[in-house]
């Protein structure tokens, strides 16, 4: 009987511990957006979501070669990006100070709130992104696919 209980309790305890430790890891990680280069990550760690988003909008506009015909679709997309960034900044403002005094349950709830907010933001982002993507030339789509697959504006590194 003890052996059966061990077979059930041990995996459950292991899963709970892994979930708990990963939550602590994610919460204590910097809540700003991740950058692709080490030099960028240091600089971007100090930026707010709004500042990062503005820089990203400029990079994407230049890389994607947005045409005049796509301007309205692009503006719709950037409006959503800016709103999302403001929302994330409001949520994470002072998070370092807030999280210092949180217990484990509060950390999990805070991380859940960030995850839920991000999920809702993606739901708002996809329709204008899809509309813009559908208006793109094959060359623009190829560039966009590379950027969103690799996070870089160049060619993908092949293994």
N, C-alpha and C positions, 0 to 999 in steps of 0.2 A: 504494500500500500504506500509506503514512504517513497518507494522508487517511482511510482506513478505520479505522485505529487511533485517530486523533483523534476520529472520530465515536463510537467506543465508550468511550474513556477519559474524554473530557471530561464526558459526562452522568453517568458513574459517579462521577467525582471531585466533581462538583457535588452529587450526592445525598449522598455521604458528608460533605462539608463542611456542608451544610444540617443533616443529622442531628446532626453533632457540635456545631454552634453552637446548635441548638435544645436539645440536652441540657444544654449549659453554662448556657443561659438558664434552663431549668426548675430545675436544681439550685441555681443561685445565687438564684433567686427564693425568697421566704420560704415555708417549708414549712407554715406554718399555713394554715388554711382561708381562702379568699377571702371578703371581705365585700362587701355590695352598695353601701354608701355609703362615701365617703372617710373620714368621721369614724369609722365603725365599723371600717374597715380598719386604721387606726392603732391603735385600742384592741385589736382582735382579733389583730393581729400579735404582741402581747405575751402573748396567752392560749395556754394549752396546748390540745390537741385536746379534752381532757376538759372544761376550762372552757368552751370554745366550744360543745361538744355539750350541756352542761347548760343553757346559755343558749338554745340552739336548741330543745331539748326544751320548755322553758317557753313560748317564742314559738309553737311549733307547737301545743302543747296549747291555748293560748288562742285562736289563730287558727282551728283546726280544730273547735273546740267539741266536744271529745270527750265522749261521753255515758257514763253509768254502764254501759250495756250493752256499750260498746266498751272499757271499762277494761282487761280482761284482754288484749285484742288490742293495745291501746296499750302496756301494760306489757311485753309480749313484744317489741314494736318498740323501745322505749326501752332494754331490756336489751341488744339487739344493738347499738344506737347507742353505748351506754356501753362495751361490750366492744371495739368497733371503735376508739373514741377512745383507750382505754387502750393498745391494740396499736400504734396510730400514734404515740402519745407515746413508747412504749418504743423504737420504731424510729427516730424522729427526735430523740430526746434527745441533746443535745450535737452535733447534726448540723452546726451552723455551725463548730464547732471541728474536727470530723472532716473536713469537706469542704475545709478550708483546706490540709490536707496530702495530699489525694488527687490522683492523676494523672488524666488524661482517662479512661482505662479504668476506674479505680475509681469515678469520677463516674458513668459510664454504668451500671456494675453497681449502684451505690447507687440511681440513678434507676429502674432496672429493678426493683429490690427494692421500692421504694415503689409503683410502678405495679402490680406483681403483688399486693402486699398490698391495695392499694385495690380491685383487681378481685375478689379473694377476699372482701373485706368487702362489696362490692356484691352478690355472690352470696348472702351470708348475710342481707343487709338486705332483698332483694326479697321472699322468701316472707312474712315477717311484715308487711311493708308492703302487699303485695297482699291479704293476709287482712283487714287493717284497712280498706284502700280499698274492698274488696268489701262491707264492712259499713256503709259510709257512706251518708248520704242524698245526694240529688242536689245539694243546696246545699253539703254538705261536700266532695263530689267536685269541684264547681266551684271552691271555694276552694283545695283541694289542687292541682288542675291549674294554677291561676294561680300559686301559690307555687312549684311545681316547674318551671314554664315560665319564670318571670320572676325568681325568687329574692326576690320582694317579696310582702308581705301585702296589697297593694292591687290595683287594677285594672291590667290590662296596658296599656302605652302602645301606641296604634295609630299606624301610620305614615300 
